[in-house]
Structure formats: C-alpha cells, structure tokens
Amino acid sequence: MAIKKSELYSSLWRGCDELRGGMDASQYKDYVLVLLFVKYVSDKYAGQPDALIEVPEGGSFKDMLALKGDKEIGDKLNKIIARLAEANDLKGVIDVADFNDADKLGKGKDMQDRLSNLVSIFDSPGLNFSNNRAEGDDILGDAYEYLMRHFATESGKSKGQFYTPAEVSRIMAKVIGINATTSQSQTIYDPACGSGSLLLKAADESQTGVTIYGQEMDNATAALAKMNMILHDNPTAEIWQDNTLSSPHFKDGSGGLKLHDFVVANPPFSTKAWSNGFDPANDLYERFVDGIPPDKNGDYAFLLHIIRSLKSTGKGAVILPHGVLFRGNAEGGIRRNIIRRGYIKGIIGLPANLFYGTGIPACIIVLDKENAAGRTGLFMIDASKGFVKDGNKNRLRHQDIHKIVDVFNKQLEIPKFSRMVGVAEIEANDYNLNIPRYIDSSEAEDLQDIAAHLKGGIPNVDVDGMSDYWQVFPTLQKQLFSPRPQAGEGLGERGYSQMKVAAAQVKPTIFAHPEFVSYTQSVSTLFQQWRANNIARLKGISQDTHPKPLIDLLSEDLLQTFNQVQLIDKYDVYQHLMSYWSDIMQDDAYLITADGWQAGNDASNGLIPPSLIIARYFAAEREAIEQLEAGRDAISRQLEELDEEHGGEEGLLAEAKNEKGKLTKATVAARLKDISRVDKRSASTDNAEECAILANYLSLIEQESAANKKVKDAQKLLDAKVAAQYAKLTTEDIKTLVVDDKWLTTLAADVQTELDRVSQALTGRIKQLAERYAEPLPQLANDVAALNAKVEAHLKMMGFI
C-alpha cells in the first residue's frame, strides 16, 4: 500500500516521541535522522553491487531489526552504523549519535524498550523506500525537511539555526536564475550550509543538475548536511566542515577561492567573532577590498566572501538582517562600494519571525555580477506583510512565495509592494537601502470628516475610495448613493452623498444588481474554463504520473485563468488550490500513482469518503434517515419542554428524577407506579394531573426510543449498502467521485468564498460609512434635548422639580 505523506510524517514524529524524555530536540534529531538514513539506504541500495552507497553485511536496517528486545541493542546498533559508515567514508557523519548512551536513552530495560520501539516504527510496511514516489521522487527528502523544521521549532532560540525555512529557500532558488543552467558542471556553493536544505532547494531548480559545494563550521550540522545530500539523491555533493571565513576549503589551482556560478547562503546573523583565526586586513583571498567589516559584526564579512566567490557571470542570494541595509560607519562604506559596483540586483524584505534562532526581520539580497556594469537601479520588494502564523513562528504561504518570485523576476512595480529604485535616488539617500525609505507599505488612514459629522452626508472622497468596485459595477454606485443637497457653507467644496437605501438593504441591493450578478457568473465561468482545461489531466493520473509536475501545471494554469479578474487576487485563488493540495489532494494523488484508481475500491484509505458515495448513490436513503432523525428530534424537544415546564423543585416531574436530577424511563415508570398504588388505596384523585404528565412523559420516552431504533436500523442498512458499493465501483465511477465530486467541488466552493469576500468587503464598507454619518451632531443634540425635556417633565410630575 502507498505511503501517504501525512502518515509518513506522523510515524516519523512518533519515533521522536520515543526519545523525547531524556534529551531536547537539538539532540534527539541526531538519533531519528540516522535511523531514517539507514532505513533509506538499506531499502534503496542493499544488494546492488554497483550502487552509489554500499550496504555491507552486518550494516543494514535488517540487522537492526534483528536486535529488537536484545539486552545489548544500544551497543550493537552503534556497531551496525559503524560498519555502514566505514564502507562509505561516512565516519564522523552518521556515527555521531551514541545509541548506547544511558544518560540520554535510559538504562537496562528502559533503553532496550525505547530503542526496540524506535526501530519498530521504522519497520512499518508503509515506510518501504525501495520504490516510493511523490513530489518528484522526493518523499524521503520532504520527510527529512519536515523533521528538520520540527526539530528547529523545538530546539529553542540558540539551537535552531541549522535550518533555513523551505519557503525562503524556494524564493532564493527561483530568483537567482538557476533554472537556466546548461550543464551539470555548473556549480552552486553555500559557505554556511547548515543542514544543506537551502543548497538542495536551489539545486533542485536546475534543469540539468548542478555540482554542489557546501561548508559548515559545526561538526554535527555538517554531518546532517552530508546525510541530507544522500537522502536527496546527491551523494557526490562536497560538504566540508570548517570555518568558512578563516579557512575556506574550496580553492582553485592557484590557491585562490574557487569561483562558482551560483551562491546561496543564510549565514549566522551578526557574528561577533567573525575574524578569529585570520587577519582581514591581510586576507589571502582579497575578500575585503571594498572595506573591512566592524570587529563585532560579521554580516558584511559573509556578504563580501560570497561576492568574491562568484564568477564574473555569477549570481547569488544571501539572507541577512535588515541592519545591513542602513547601518553606517564601516558598513556604510562597504555598502556604498558594493552598490557602485552594481553587484546588488535587488532586495526582498521578509516578514519578521520567519527564522529559527531569531525573531528579527531579515531580507534577501540578490546578487548579479553578470549585469553589474550596466546596472542603473535596484529592484526592491517589501514582502513583510504576507505570511501566516504557524505556532510561535511566521511562515510564508504558497501565494506569498509565488507573488514574490513573479514580481521580482518580471520586475513588476506594484504600489506599496515593489518598485525599481534608481541608483541616483539611493545615492541621494547616502546609500541607505532601508526599504521603507523607498516603499511606503503602510495602510492609508481612514479619516473622519468633521463637516459630515456636523452637517450630515457621506464624503464623496470615501465613496470614491471604493473606485475599484465602481469600475466593475458602474451603475451600482448610482443605485446606492445620490448627491446630497448642499446644507451650509463649506459642504460643497468636496461634495457629499447620501444613501438611497437603508443600511439593512445594502447587501440585498448589491446581490440583486445585474452587474454584480454578471460579475459572479463571469468568475464562475472562469473556474469552469479551468475545470474543462484540466479535468482530463486529473482523470488521466496514472502510475507514471509525478505529482509535483502535476500540481505545477494545475496551479500555473489557475493563475493564468484568473490573471485579469478584477477585485479578486489571483494569488488568493492559487492559495486555495495549494492549501487543498497540501491537505488532501497530494495524498490522494500519490495514492493513485502508487496503487492505481482501484485504490478507490478500498474504503479504509480515505480516497473516497462515505459521504460522497451516499450523495451520489444513496441520496434517497440519506433523506429518509434525515426525516426519521427530524421526527425523533421533535419528540426529544417535547421531552425537554415537559422537563422545563414541570421538572422544577415544585414541578409535577420533580419526584420522578434520579439522584443526578435526570428523568429516565425507569424512574418515571417507578414514580407512576407509586402514585397509582397510593391512589388505589385511598381512592383519591389528587394525583391525577401528575399521573397524566408522567404517563405522557413515559409515552414520549418510549416513542423516542422507538424512533431512535428506526434511525439506527436505517443507518446500519445504509452503512452496509455504502460498504458494498465500494467493491462495485468501476474505474470511471471512482474518477467521477474523486475528481468531480471531491476535488473540483471543493475547489469551486473555495472560489465562491472569494466572491463572498468581495461582496462582504463592499457591503461592510458602505454600511460602515452609512452608520458613521447617519446622525449629524445637530440632530444628536436635538435628540438629547428632547429626551432631556421628557425626563424633566417626568421629574416635575413626581415633585422633584
């Protein structure tokens, strides 16, 4: 059975839970990732004589499985990993974690059980990586990314810097032009590569493949990067452990820095000891000809190292704190020189709190040496407001990534978001690159009009502020507003309008207006057009389909389809598709590519929810059950009403309640029996009313029970029919249920929410203005005076005045 990405991730995270007790996230990641690595290479390479990774005898995951329950499991796991490391020159990479560490893993039986359980989690049949496929054959790499993100989240402020968020990595990869590579001999380099995630994301954008180089100062993190390269099918990538600034490893034949076609980096922010181990003033690699960074801040040291490591045609992107854009003194001088040389192509300001290890806002500085000589401006983007909260961090959404990349690569100028800033303007600002100097992304203040508050009317400036809507609905404005007759000096200067409909009628007026109706129909038609363009592609998913290129095609076509729609942001529509893909469609598509459409005959895998079977095949049965439920609920309401009316302390049902204050069939029947016995002995009719109420209540309980049984029996029969229907489904039936009834119906509803948002925004603004200026000050004063007179009249009548 296929691996669902969501199930894969949750099973791996359960593995982390087995270890959580004795150590923090920054430590237990080493154990889990090593086991993931051993499982992957064993599944993929074991028994293959010419494989890139040799899995030796006694060095496989199969050997680990044999240790479950073994008293010496920790020591023996170390030996298995050591054999695999020795066979592949991975000593110091995969054998860093000690599986026999009693302080972290417990002693005796505790360690034995914990490690046995951990190995068992990786033994799941669903975690067979020998032929898994999803997201362009990279389900393992994505699982690794998932774990790294969670480890970074839980590692705390000081220990999560090994990971660059995948969303930021994708932006950097797409803005440096690496997709235009022509040869695998072209190189990409990261001088502070951490776990290698940024390097891999950038390399993945290349059409031809590229040669990967990375250097990382931390030993354990460099080991993670080497494992990451192998898990992402890049075993020939060169990762070196050492200090990049004092001891750069990659050099050319003459001893100078090796020059690269592309460089990406997310170096540690504002490193204080950056110059330890070498003399920047006499740097062997001539990195600081444009100036020496301050002793206590290494941001520009990394930037200058990156610039020096680029070929004359090289391109790069580096993440740095916003301070590099405006800090003065030595850094100001370096910034001036770099700008004058034309190396900076653009700057992308990011939201705050994206990165692990720091909450400060950062930016991406995009470098381009090839076109430096003719550069006359820098392209700036303020993307600080596009994100979603994700736990205690912020995260870029799919739509944020796509918009940033589109705008940057096409150099599109969008008010409050992006613009090309000439070098002359930057020079006039003393080479200060602080983004707010050039892009004002603040929201316009909603000003109150004093004259309108005093004399009435809605300011035309506010009505005109909705011009985006009036362009689409030109006659709607005249149906909602009319010019207000001038009523006093000054009112005619800017002009005022008045409402032609009551505030409560604004929404119905908008919805019924022919231009709004036409607009909603046109948007629905566009979605139907996209549907028609792609339904064959969706129903054509086969075991040869790769889900990642599929969603790329679907999403790009959706963006193109909604490109010219007014009032709706095409990136919002795109986000609906991408969110649904991440939550549901991705797992469904992978299930189909692995098991074929016949996966829909299995009710247990979630591909076709029972509700879809019922809606298409058993609507009448469902309606009959709903009618039975309605009848039962009506009886239940009668019981509730009787209890409310007669169940109080002095009520006729009070004596029939049990110790918990509940009325049950047994307690009501017992009370009724007691009363009947008393009445017979005394020949009294004093309790006749109570008897009647009790008898009615008891009858309703029995009716409710009978009605409930009918509902359950009908539901049981329907469930049996639904279960039987799964086996009867043909391939075409399954395609209809999954593509038409599930995927496309959901997406159509999502597009409808965007239409709802348009109507709600327009309605809300009009009602806000109508209510704001509904009663001018003189009218309020008159109302107060009238009420005051009434109060005084009443007080006078009462003798207080």
Number of C-alpha atoms within 10 A of each C-alpha: 12 21 21 20 22 14 13 18 19 15 17 21 18 15 23 20 13 19 24 16 12 13 13 15 20 18 18 23 22 20 20 22 21 19 19 21 20 24 22 22 22 23 19 18 17 20 13 11 10 8 12 15 19 21 25 17 13 15 24 24 25 16 14 25 16 12 18 19 16 14 14 15 23 22 13 17 22 19 17 20 25 19 19 25 20 15 14 13 11 17 16 15 19 25 22 18 20 15 20 20 13 14 10 18 24 18 13 13 13 12 24 21 20 20 27 21 18 21 22 14 17 23 16 11 11 15 23 18 17 14 10 17 22 24 18 12 16 16 21 25 19 18 20 23 19 17 20 24 19 15 25 25 22 15 20 16 14 11 17 22 22 29 24 27 19 19 17 20 22 19 23 29 26 22 21 23 17 26 17 11 17 13 13 13 13 17 20 25 29 28 29 27 30 29 27 29 25 26 28 24 19 27 23 18 19 20 14 16 19 24 18 26 22 28 25 25 18 17 16 20 21 26 25 24 28 23 25 23 22 18 22 18 15 19 15 13 17 16 23 22 20 18 18 20 22 16 13 18 19 20 13 10 7 7 10 14 20 17 21 25 21 29 29 27 27 24 23 18 18 18 16 13 11 22 18 12 11 13 10 22 12 10 13 14 16 15 23 19 14 17 20 18 23 16 14 12 16 22 23 22 22 26 22 21 19 25 24 19 26 24 17 16 13 22 28 32 30 20 26 23 18 18 17 22 19 16 15 15 11 15 23 20 17 21 24 17 16 17 21 17 15 21 24 25 24 21 25 24 23 24 22 18 17 24 24 23 20 19 15 14 17 23 25 23 22 22 28 24 20 16 16 18 11 9 19 15 19 21 21 26 28 23 21 17 15 17 19 13 12 10 8 10 15 17 22 22 17 18 21 21 21 18 17 23 19 15 18 24 14 9 16 16 15 11 10 16 19 25 21 18 17 13 17 12 13 19 14 9 13 14 21 19 25 19 20 12 10 19 19 13 16 9 7 6 6 7 7 13 16 12 18 20 18 15 18 25 28 27 22 16 13 18 17 12 10 14 13 12 18 15 13 15 19 13 13 18 17 13 14 19 18 15 15 18 13 16 11 9 9 10 18 12 8 9 16 23 21 19 21 14 14 11 17 10 13 19 16 10 17 20 14 10 15 14 16 18 13 13 17 18 12 13 20 16 12 16 20 14 13 18 19 11 14 16 14 11 14 20 17 12 19 17 16 10 18 18 23 16 12 16 19 12 13 20 20 12 16 23 18 12 16 19 13 11 13 14 15 17 15 20 20 17 21 22 19 21 24 21 15 15 17 12 13 16 21 22 22 23 26 26 26 21 21 21 14 16 24 16 22 27 20 13 17 10 15 14 23 22 15 15 13 16 20 18 15 12 13 17 14 12 17 17 12 15 19 14 13 19 17 14 16 21 15 13 19 17 11 15 19 14 12 17 18 12 12 17 20 13 9 9 13 20 23 17 18 21 16 13 7 6 12 13 21 15 15 13 16 24 15 13 18 21 13 11 15 17 12 13 15 10 8 9 10 11 12 11 14 13 11 18 19 13 17 21 15 14 23 21 13 18 20 14 16 20 16 13 19 17 14 16 21 15 13 17 17 12 13 17 14 11 16 20 16 13 17 19 13 11 16 14 16 11 13 22 21 15 22 23 17 16 17 19 19 19 12 16 17 15 12 18 20 17 14 19 17 12 14 16 18 13 10 16 20 14 14 22 18 13 18 19 12 17 21 19 18 17 17 13 14 12 12 11 13 12 12 12 12 11 12 12 12 14 14 12 12 11 10 9 8 9 9
